[in-house]
Amino acid sequence: MALDPQVVAYRAARAAAGTLPLYRQTLAEARAADLAAIRAGGGDPEPVHEVRDTHVPGPGGPLPVRVHRPAGDGPLPTLLYFFGGGWTLGSVETADGICRRLANATPCQVVTVGYRLAPEHPFPAAVQDCHAALRWVAAHADEVGADPDRLAVAGDSAGGNLAAAVTLLARADGGPRLAAQVLVYPNTDQRPGPAPADDEDPALFNRHSVAWYRAHYLADAGDAAHPLASPLLAEDLSGLPPALVITAEHDPLRDEGERYADRLRDAGVPTALTRYPGMIHGFFAMPGVFDAGRRAQEQVAAFLHDRFGPAPVPSPAGATGASDG
């Protein structure tokens, strides 16, 4: 299928402006340009009941986190969100608009994790940070107002990769149990492979973008075969949390994301897969530009709402549980 008309207009505007691909910029320039583009494309940020910046312990020192909390008393279902940016770009600011919308629409508390970036901190630093943040939230649920029985992870692009890796670590640790995982056009296979001959458009995310990010993240090329870098290569995906996988039709990461969804299903994991026709990598973070980005965020919120379910009803004072008699 052809590019969506909104993508055609977006691509034309970038080409007319002479926008340099991120992989042709310095790291500092790319980090600033990435945040500026996301802010420009994200639309007006929604007000949310509370937004709080704090830190949690991490393996490399304190980790910045941003907590988005909708109105509501008591412990709330809580989503840990891992921003995109090829493990190289981004911060808690990158996903602020996404997290505000998900907090309001689900509703749930959303905790964005400011994991360490490559190349300063290559694989597996980002995975370790995201896993540490999940474990801390689960262990300190009362402190952060989280329901420890209703936790989930999500992320877009590299963040989707990290969310998938964290589910593998949580399973290996025997918890915390996760109600859901949401993987938005995730990287699932870091091994270099053939790319479509037409995947060259410098105005859009392309195979050169993928290679640039991978080169920063994987200091040792052999790490591409590690399942925490390439979840698609994990031997066993059974017992992982129910998944929603979102892909974009015109995205070099589309096929590996869809293969991962297929493998989850084959392993018995309840999995929903949606490919957005005419869309490109990055559309999810740009609802101010792409109507499909808004629809995809609404889809994620509805999926999480269903997976979190209603709050558990407290047992009456003094109750000791039902009897079989």
PyMOL commands that set and color helices and strands:
alter all, ss='L'
color gray80, all
select helices_A, chain A and resi 5-17+22-24+27-41+96-105+125-139+141-144+158-173+207-217+221-225+231-233+254-266+283-285+291-308
alter helices_A, ss='H'
color red, helices_A
select strands_A, chain A and resi 50-56+63-69+76-82+109-113+146-156+180-184+243-250+271-280
alter strands_A, ss='S'
color yellow, strands_A
deselect
rebuild
show_as cartoon
